Every structure is written in C-alpha cells, then in structure tokens.
Amino acid sequence: MFPLSPDDARKAATKRAAAVLSIPEAQVEDDLIEFLVTDGDALLRARAGSGNTTALTIKAAFLVRDVGVSPEQIMMLTFNNAAARSLETRLSQAGIDGVRVRTFHALGQRIVKAHFGPARRAVFDEKSEDGQAVAQLMQDALDEVVNEKFYWWAASRMRTRYDKRKDYVTSVARDALLSAANFLRARGYGMQKKFENAWDEGPIVANAMKTALGFEISMKEAGLLDGPSVLQAASWTLERELEKGTMRPSDAHDVNWVFIDEFQDVSFPYMRLVNAMRELNGGLNIQGVGDDFQAINGFAGADLDHFSNAAAHLEDPTLLNLLKNRRSGSDIVAWGNAVMAEAGHTDAPAVPDPANGAGEVRTAKVSADRDLRFIAQRLADRVDAEAGSVALIARKWKVGDHKLPQICKLVREALKDQGRTPALTAITAHGAKGLEYDQVLLLDDGSFPIQHPSRPILEALIPEADFLREEACLKHVAGTRARKILDVISM
C-alpha cells in the first residue's frame, strides 16, 4: 500500500500528471489519476494520441517523487529499442534516474547470460555470422518437413494446380510454412510447449509445429538462441531458480514494479517471463498500457486475448481507459473511430480534444495505373502549404506497380519546383506506428485488407475475423498519425 492516504495520493497524482502534460489539474482524466494511484495490477487502454508512453512516465515519476519508491525497483519493458530509448528520454526529461528500461529480449539475454555465460549465444543481428547460421537452420528444418503432398495441399488451398505452377506454389507454400512456424514459436509453442493434437487443426499447423521443433532442436545443439528462444530460456532459468531455491543475481531480481508498453502486443512467452519474475520477487505490480485499436502485430504472434481478457492473465487487474486524443483534430479522430466501427469494433471510441480543433479529412482519387510523374504531381498538389511534416503512408512498399520511395522522391521534386520543402516521409502502415505528422496522405490501393496468395493457406492458423480486424487496425493506425490534415487517396 502507498504511504499516502487515498485523498493525498490522488491530489499528488493529479498535480504530477498536470505538470508533465502541461495542462490544468481540472483537465487530467479520472482514469489516468486512477491508473497512477493503483498499487496492484492495472491495464490502461490508451487510444491513439492519448499519451500511452507519457502515462507510464507520469506513473514512474509519481512513484519515485511522491510515493518514495526506489527507481531501481521499477522495470519498464518494451518490444523494440526505439520504444526503450523513447522511454529513457522521457524519464530523463522528468528528472527520473535509475529506472531499468529494457526490451523484453534484452532482459532475457541478461538473464540467460547470468545463468549460462557464453554457453548459449543470443542472436539478434540477422546479418551476422550467427544470424546467417540461424537462418540456415530454419531452412534446413523446412527441408525436413516439406514434400509434394504438402505442396499439393497448399495448391488446393490456393485454388491452383501444383503440377502446372510448381515454382510458384513451392515459393508461396514454403513462405507460408515459415510464417506459420514463426507464428507458433512467437505464441510459445516449441520444445517447451507442444501444440497437442496439431493435426486436428490441419496440415499447416501440424507441419509448422514439426518445423518449429526441428529448428529448436538444431538451435539447442548449436548453442544459439534467437528472439523467441531467448524468452523461453530466460523463463525456464527463473522457474528452475524457484524450484531449487538457488538464486543467481540477474536483472530479474529486486523488482517490485513492471511496466509493459504496448500491452496489446504481448503473448504467452512475454507473460511467462513476467510471471516468473513475479514469483521470483514474491509479487510484482504489473502496469500495462496499450490499445486494441492499434493491435497490428498478430501476424508476428501477438495475442490480443491478454489485452481483451486481462483478468485471465493478470491478478485482479484494475481496467481503465484513456480515450482523449491529444494529437489530432476531431474529424480525424472521428474517421479513426469509423474505420474500427465499420470493422465491427465500437467499444470505447477515442474522444477528441477540443483544443486541437476539427482538423480536416479529405478524399481524392488518383489512379495507380497512371504515369508515375502524373501521380506524384497530383499528390504534391494536395500537400498543404502550412504542413511542416508530411507522410505518404501505404499498406506496403508498393502502391499498384509503383515503389513507394520512388513516388515520394518525385513528390519531393514536384514540391521543390514549387519552392516548397516540407519534411516528407514515405512509410508503411506498420512502420508508422508511434509516429505523427502535420499531414498524412494515406495511399489506399485496395490493400486494406491485403490480398496475398498465402492467405488461404494460413487461414486455419489465423482466422479470417482476426485477419480482418488487424487490417482495420492497420488502416486506423495509418490515418491517425495525422495531426491536422488526413488525405485518403484511393488509387
């Protein structure tokens, strides 16, 4: 329990949040205050532009400055280095030193190193010699599984003939099997967790499980660990510590608070590691912040059940909402809500901040079949004269038959001819997450949802409803990067 009385805690939390957000205390949302003063597990659903990372920073500052928690007892976990660096910068700006900020995989690597030393080498650089060895081990595992029977089955799912299109079917089917094996491993399946009765789920699941097992056995023999196996090894070592009662100092010890950014992206391996830390430290307060409207990593193994069914994965969690979009104009916020509503997801829509005005959402059509310079000129003509930062965002790196970077280059040249030099960026919807721009030109060539030949093969693993939800989230993420103007360009 906090040493402050409930009333004093709320007052201190309100003051701390107002100071960090630079807003009057009366404008601090009730649920944000509740998130700050909760001393058990809590999950804050923070919509796009509402300040999810800022909420974590505020809570860390509140705990350290107002409650007296030692910063060394707080660990913040992210899914990538960029997010970790962003949190470190924000903590530094708030004057908070000593909080441990780690990616999940960096934490796992530290734990494994403390237990195994050089006997198990973690590999995160795909271009390194070890990284190339890992890639070859996966290809070898695929070779042990694929055969003509699998290719015939894949061709039937693709509604084509294997004997007529062998090279095409082989390429698509093999890539699909690789994706399926990686998906299962990201969900925690492998040597330590078998997928029971995999054949009941069909050939893609069964063969992916065989591939994952073969790959992990080869990795163990080689003394190598990739991302998923680092998490598995780290969790296993902590669980063995508890069984044997023999502790080896590592980054997992002496922690009372664990903050998890982008909680919608967690899956079993991540929570297994966090739960092992909870047991190791005699209890933890787990603080999650995320947004199910931005759940765009299911293809990589993220399991939204941890977010939507948090009570099954956390200990009596306090569930809260941070809905006010402090980034975008109200029309852009309404567009984002409409994208999710059209996909059947209407729960807890984002709320606009009146201080941001209406913004503007515009639509236009520019055929992707036209000459590339014509397309670029049409797009340049839509760039607002007052926009300091502009993004061309598409579902993938090609729009129709044109490469997105090439389109961007020609738009930049057209703007320069007009004497205009805004900061212009070309990026995919996946890459745009967490970023923001004055204006976004969303280039929609019909790729939301994306039509990929491997989709029918993978449907047994990733159901159509989950796939379509993620595609809606991708479109939502892309458009809500805009602060002032969103142009939705049908191409």
LUMTI-171345 format. One record per residue (C-alpha): z, y, x. Coordinates in steps of 0.25 Angstrom, whole numbers, padded with zeros to 4 digits, always signed. Layout:
ZYX...
//
This chain:
+0000+0000+0000-0002+0014+0004+0010+0022+0009+0006+0034+0000+0009+0034-0015-0003+0032-0024-0004+0046-0028-0003+0051-0014-0013+0041-0009-0023+0046-0020-0021+0060-0016-0023+0057-0001-0035+0049-0004-0041+0060-0013-0039+0070-0002-0045+0061+0009-0057+0058+0000-0059+0073-0003-0058+0077+0011-0068+0066+0016-0078+0069+0005-0076+0084+0005-0074+0085-0010-0063+0090-0019-0052+0080-0021-0055+0080-0036-0069+0074-0033-0064+0062-0026-0067+0050-0035-0055+0042-0041-0061+0029-0036-0062+0034-0022-0048+0038-0022-0044+0024-0027-0052+0018-0016-0045+0026-0006-0031+0022-0011-0033+0008-0014-0026-0001-0003-0031-0014-0008-0046-0019-0008-0055-0009-0014-0070-0008-0017-0077+0005-0019-0090+0005-0026-0097+0017-0020-0111+0021-0025-0122+0027-0016-0118+0041-0011-0103+0040-0015-0098+0038-0001-0094+0024+0001-0093+0025+0016-0085+0038+0014-0075+0031+0005-0072+0021+0016-0070+0033+0026-0061+0040+0016-0052+0028+0014-0051+0025+0029-0047+0040+0030-0037+0039+0019-0031+0026+0024-0029+0032+0038-0026+0046+0035-0018+0045+0022-0012+0031+0022-0009+0029+0036-0018+0016+0038-0021+0014+0053-0036+0015+0055-0036+0003+0063-0032-0005+0051-0045-0001+0044-0059-0008+0046-0072-0003+0040-0083-0013+0039-0098-0010+0037-0111-0018+0037-0118-0011+0047-0116-0002+0060-0121+0011+0053-0111+0010+0042-0100+0007+0052-0104+0019+0060-0104+0028+0048-0090+0024+0044-0085+0027+0058-0092+0041+0058-0085+0044+0044-0071+0039+0049-0073+0047+0061-0076+0059+0053-0064+0057+0044-0055+0056+0057-0052+0041+0056-0052+0033+0069-0049+0019+0071-0054+0012+0059-0062+0000+0062-0077+0001+0057-0085-0012+0059-0097-0018+0053-0094-0032+0048-0102-0039+0059-0095-0030+0070-0082-0034+0064-0086-0049+0064-0091-0048+0078-0078-0043+0083-0070-0054+0076-0079-0065+0082-0079-0059+0096-0064-0059+0095-0064-0074+0092-0076-0080+0099-0078-0070+0110-0093-0072+0116-0094-0086+0110-0100-0080+0097-0110-0069+0099-0113-0059+0087-0127-0055+0086-0131-0043+0078-0143-0038+0087-0155-0045+0081-0164-0041+0093-0154-0046+0104-0156-0060+0110-0145-0066+0102-0151-0059+0090-0164-0066+0092-0157-0079+0094-0150-0078+0081-0163-0075+0074-0170-0087+0080-0158-0096+0076-0161-0091+0062-0176-0094+0063-0172-0108+0068-0163-0110+0056-0174-0106+0047-0183-0116+0054-0174-0127+0051-0174-0125+0036-0188-0120+0032-0198-0130+0029-0211-0132+0020-0202-0136+0008-0195-0123+0009-0208-0115+0011-0214-0121-0002-0201-0118-0010-0202-0103-0005-0217-0102-0008-0214-0107-0022-0203-0096-0024-0214-0086-0018-0224-0091-0028-0234-0095-0018-0239-0107-0010-0233-0111+0003-0246-0119+0007-0255-0106+0004-0246-0096+0011-0237-0103+0021-0235-0092+0031-0231-0082+0020-0222-0092+0013-0216-0096+0026-0213-0082+0030-0207-0078+0017-0199-0090+0015-0193-0090+0029-0189-0076+0028-0183-0079+0014-0175-0090+0020-0170-0082+0032-0165-0071+0022-0158-0081+0013-0151-0087+0025-0147-0073+0030-0142-0070+0016-0134-0083+0015-0127-0080+0028-0124-0066+0024-0117-0071+0012-0109-0080+0021-0116-0093+0020-0118-0102+0033-0110-0111+0041-0096-0106+0036-0100-0105+0021-0111-0115+0016-0119-0112+0003-0115-0124-0005-0126-0131-0013-0136-0121-0007-0148-0130-0012-0143-0127-0027-0147-0113-0024-0161-0117-0020-0169-0118-0007-0168-0104-0001-0153-0105-0002-0152-0119+0004-0161-0116+0015-0155-0103+0018-0141-0110+0019-0147-0120+0029-0153-0109+0037-0140-0101+0038-0133-0114+0042-0143-0118+0053-0143-0103+0058-0128-0102+0059-0126-0115+0066-0136-0111+0076-0129-0098+0078-0116-0104+0080-0122-0113+0091-0128-0101+0098-0114-0093+0097-0121-0082+0089-0117-0074+0077-0125-0065+0068-0120-0056+0057-0116-0066+0047-0110-0076+0057-0102-0065+0063-0095-0062+0050-0093-0077+0048-0088-0080+0062-0078-0068+0061-0073-0072+0047-0071-0086+0052-0063-0082+0064-0054-0073+0056-0052-0085+0046-0048-0094+0057-0038-0084+0063-0031-0085+0049-0032-0100+0049-0026-0101+0063-0017-0089+0063-0022-0085+0077-0027-0071+0077-0037-0065+0087-0037-0050+0087-0050-0044+0081-0056-0033+0073-0052-0041+0061-0037-0039+0063-0027-0028+0059-0035-0022+0048-0030-0018+0034-0042-0011+0028-0056-0016+0028-0067-0006+0022-0080-0012+0019-0092-0003+0017-0104-0007+0008-0096-0017+0002-0107-0022-0007-0113-0028+0005-0102-0038+0009-0104-0053+0007-0095-0065+0010-0095-0064+0025-0091-0050+0026-0079-0052+0016-0076-0065+0023-0073-0057+0035-0065-0046+0028-0057-0057+0020-0054-0064+0034-0049-0050+0039-0041-0048+0026-0033-0062+0029-0032-0059+0043-0025-0046+0041-0016-0050+0030-0024-0042+0020-0034-0031+0020-0038-0019+0011-0053-0021+0009-0060-0008+0005-0075-0010+0001-0085+0001-0003-0099-0002-0008-0110+0000-0018-0116-0011-0026-0128-0001-0030-0131-0002-0015-0130-0017-0013-0143-0019-0005-0139-0030+0005-0138-0042-0004-0151-0047+0003-0142-0047+0016-0131-0055+0010-0122-0044+0003-0115-0050-0008-0112-0040-0019-0102-0049-0026-0092-0044-0016-0094-0030-0022-0096-0033-0037-0085-0043-0037-0076-0037-0027-0063-0043-0034-0068-0057-0029-0069-0053-0015-0058-0042-0013-0043-0043-0016-0041-0036-0029-0050-0024-0025-0050-0010-0031-0064-0007-0036-0068+0007-0036-0081+0016-0038-0086+0028-0030-0098+0032-0038-0101+0046-0035-0114+0048-0027-0111+0060-0018-0125+0059-0011-0136+0060-0022-0140+0069-0033-0137+0064-0047-0151+0060-0051-0152+0051-0038-0138+0045-0042-0144+0042-0056-0156+0036-0050-0148+0026-0042-0140+0022-0054-0152+0020-0062-0158+0011-0051-0146+0002-0052-0145+0003-0067-0159-0002-0068-0156-0014-0060-0144-0017-0069-0133-0011-0061-0126+0000-0069-0111-0001-0064-0104+0011-0058-0117+0020-0056-0116+0031-0046-0111+0045-0050-0118+0058-0045-0110+0069-0038-0113+0082-0045-0112+0089-0032-0126+0082-0028-0134+0088-0039-0145+0080-0046-0154+0077-0035-0168+0072-0038-0174+0059-0041-0190+0059-0041-0200+0049-0043-0215+0048-0038-0225+0038-0035-0233+0036-0022-0242+0024-0021-0239+0016-0009-0253+0012-0009-0258+0026-0005-0261+0031+0009-0248+0032+0018-0250+0046+0021-0252+0050+0006-0239+0042+0003-0232+0050+0014-0237+0063+0009-0233+0060-0005-0219+0057+0000-0218+0069+0009-0221+0078-0003-0209+0072-0010-0199+0076+0001-0190+0087-0004-0191+0100+0005-0175+0100+0005-0173+0086+0009-0167+0085+0023-0167+0070+0023-0177+0061+0016-0179+0046+0016-0190+0037+0012-0184+0024+0007-0191+0012+0003-0187-0003-0001-0193-0008+0012-0200-0003+0025-0214-0003+0018-0218+0004+0006-0230-0002+0000-0239-0005+0012-0233+0007+0020-0222+0007+0030-0210+0016+0026-0208+0022+0040-0223+0026+0040-0222+0032+0027-0210+0040+0032-0218+0044+0044-0229+0050+0036-0220+0057+0026-0213+0064+0038-0226+0068+0043-0230+0074+0030-0217+0081+0029-0219+0087+0043-0233+0092+0039-0225+0100+0028-0215+0105+0038-0204+0097+0033-0195+0088+0041-0184+0081+0033-0177+0069+0039-0186+0058+0034-0182+0043+0034-0189+0030+0030-0179+0019+0026-0178+0007+0017-0168+0006+0005-0159-0004+0013-0159+0006+0025-0156+0018+0017-0142+0013+0012-0131+0023+0016-0141+0034+0019-0144+0047+0012-0155+0057+0011-0159+0070+0004-0171+0063-0002-0175+0049-0003-0190+0045-0006-0188+0031-0012-0201+0024-0010-0202+0013-0020-0214+0004-0019-0209-0006-0029-0200-0013-0018-0187-0012-0027-0186-0023-0028-0193-0028-0016-0203-0039-0018-0202-0049-0007-0209-0063-0006-0195-0070-0002-0188-0065-0015-0191-0077-0023-0186-0086-0012-0173-0079-0011-0170-0077-0026-0161-0089-0026-0152-0083-0015-0153-0068-0020-0154-0068-0035-0164-0058-0042-0153-0050-0048-0147-0048-0035-0160-0044-0028-0164-0034-0039-0150-0028-0038-0151-0026-0023-0165-0020-0025-0160-0010-0035-0149-0006-0025-0159-0004-0014-0167+0006-0023-0153+0013-0027-0149+0014-0012-0163+0020-0008-0163+0030-0019-0148+0034-0018-0150+0039-0003-0155+0052-0009-0146+0064-0010-0155+0074-0017-0169+0068-0020-0174+0054-0023-0189+0051-0024-0192+0038-0029-0207+0035-0025-0214+0024-0032-0224+0018-0022
//
